């Protein structure tokens, strides 16, 4: 018979952090949880890089986690601190222990400098798509991976890869899916939608999603004619194909959400 014992969100997060090797403690004055590398003493936790886990106070006993935000901070001149941004956030009604585990894993991945982009890089490397060899990284204004795509008649294009927020630097625990957008040689987006979109905005297994996305990208790179290359191949002076053609309509292409 399943247990009906209520687990407080703060206790669940502290327990999950302990299980994964992340040092954390609850501050009753600030009403937040502070997490820091296990090698750093608690007394010095806020003197260096640390994480703040803010959990909205639950008004009723519930098995679901209330909204929470995991943010990273670093010293910016004593006693000032600088907000480095959100590491993980949730406003969905998921089980407390599930969200606590995801929250703790996000903190651990941040301290280990492990990003979803690194997971995707490893998946792309399986197909010989490597940084400096057809793959470049752009960090501003958004973080993306750009995969060079040679096409017929001397044309070229690129596949821009990022998550829904235009980033590859988020932690794997916060991954919600990759998007791949095709750009022509002028840098303009081809078509009216991404050529690949995975997930529905909910957390995904980053390794599995990256493997599927890398397989799609490799297919496009190794056989561009079977994708959009033949449209470019039909171009000649006085005749340019419609860049908003429906080649990549959902019914005509394999999509991550399928």
PyMOL commands that set and color helices and strands:
alter all, ss='L'
color gray80, all
select helices_A, chain A and resi 9-20+42-47+96-111+116-125+152-154+172-174+206-222+224-226+229-233+246-248+250-252
alter helices_A, ss='H'
color red, helices_A
select strands_A, chain A and resi 23-27+32-36+50-55+68-75+81-90+130-131+134-138+144-150+156-162+179-183+196-197
alter strands_A, ss='S'
color yellow, strands_A
deselect
rebuild
show_as cartoon
